[in-house]
Amino acid sequence: MLKFKMIKNFTWSRQRLIYVFLLLLLAAILPVIVQKGMASAYHFKSRFYIDHWQKNNPPTQLQYSAALLAADNAYNLDSKNPHYLLTLAKVMEWGVYANFAAANNALFNQLYTNAISQRPTWPNAYSDYAYNLAFIQHDVSQVWPLLDKAVLYGPYTPEVLHQILAIGFAYWPQLTLVQKKNVFETARISAMASWDVRTDLKRLATQYDMTPIVCTYFKFITPEFTPKDKNWVEKELCR
C-alpha cells in the first residue's frame, strides 16, 4: 500500500512538473506569438491599401499615411519577413508616385536586397527591385541582371511579365539586341496568356507607343501563334 502511494505521488509530481514546464514554455513564447500576430495584422492592413490602389484608385494622403504606418509597424515587429519588406517598399513607392514623399533610395535598396537574401527564389522580389531601379531610382545599369533572375524563377508570373514589358518598352531605344529579344519573348508569352495579361500587354504597348513594333514582330514570328492567339493579336492588339 505504501509503495503504491509513493508511486502515485511520484506520478502526480511528475505531471505537475510537466504542467509547470508547459506553462513556462507558453509564457516564453506567448509574446512572440502576439508579436507575430500583430505584425501580420499590420501587414494585411497595408496590403489592403495597395490592392485598392492597384485597381486604378489613386491613394489619398490619409490612405498613404495609414498604409505606411501599418507597413512600418509590421516591418519593425518582424524585419526578417520578406513579405513585410516588399510591402513596405511598395507602400513607399506609391508615396513617391503620388508626390507624398521623396524617394529614399538607400532604404529601398536595403529592403529589396534583404528580401532577396531571405527568399532568393522569389521571382517577384527581383522584378519588383528592377522596376524600382528603373522608374524611381532611374538606375538601369542593374535592371537586366535582376530581370534575368526573375525570368529564371518565374517566367510566366504575371507581375514579372508586366515589369519586363514596362521597363523594356520605356527604355526601348537604350536596350541591347539581346534585351530587345527578351522583351519580344515576354510579349509573345503575354499574348498567349490569360485575358488579364493580354490586356496588360495591349495597355503597355499603347502607353509607350510600342504597338507598331510589337505587331511587326508578331507578323513574322515563328512558330506562328495558335489560331486562337492569332485571332486575339489581329483583332485586339494589332487592329
Buried (B, 14 or more C-beta within 10 A) or exposed (E): EEEEEEEEEEEEEEEEEEEEEEEEEEEEEEEEEEEBEBBBEBBEBBBBBBEBBEEEEEBEEEBBBBBBBBBBBBBEBBEEBBBBBBBBBBBBBBBBBBEBBEBBBEEBBEBBEBBBEBBEEBBBBBBBBBBBBBBBBEEBEBBBEBBBBBBEBBBBBBBBBBBBBBBBBBBBEEBEEEBBEBBBBBBBBBBBBEEEBBEBBBEBBEEBEBBEBBBEBBEEBEEEBEEEBBEBBBEBBBE
